[in-house]
Amino acid sequence: MSIKRETLDFPYNMLLNYKKIKSTTCEHNRRKYRCKECNGNGICEHNRRKYRCKECKGNAICEHNHFKYTCKECNGNSICEHNCIKYICKECKGNAICEHNHIKYTCKECKGKGICEHNRIKYECKECKGKGICKHNRIKYSCKECKGKGICKHNRIKYSCKECKGNGICKHNRRKYRCKECKKS
């Protein structure tokens, strides 16, 4: 007995696609191709997705070692005319920007999902024990004891380290906000 396509409540093609997807899922309820536990073909030797692995030079990586779609040098698809990522560009009114001209997720006025009950960013809230707080009760990124990513090899904050030429240092080897010569020009 065959089922007539007209009698089905949903398109027949969806039923066929469901069968294909079901057969490609593994025991971990993921696609076999992308499952790390099953050693899927889409996973590289560095335990990442092949196409996104910088070490393997995956298809999503450009010649500048950035993701193609967000590479400013390659004019990736996600880069706007203002040289920003489109969805967070304030001038373009990207999808991630709210009516208050902030990123929606962390906008306190909109009560974004990234704001906790203490009206702080969840990730950095000490009272909520956010993921961005280290065991020393500091922000991980700038904790010297944890050697956070914001700390340079000289044990200073990278941004304001003169020896590392951090982004907070001007061409006159002074802090940008204090440099009188930079303010004149």
WOQUI-V480646 format. One record per pair of residues at least 24 apart in sequence whose ideal C-beta (glycine too) atoms are under 10 Angstrom apart, sorted by sequence separation. I is the first residue (numbers start at 1). J is the second residue. D is the distance in whole Angstrom. If there is no record, write none. Layout:
# WOQUI-V480646
i & j & d
I & J & D
I & J & D
This chain:
# WOQUI-V480646
none
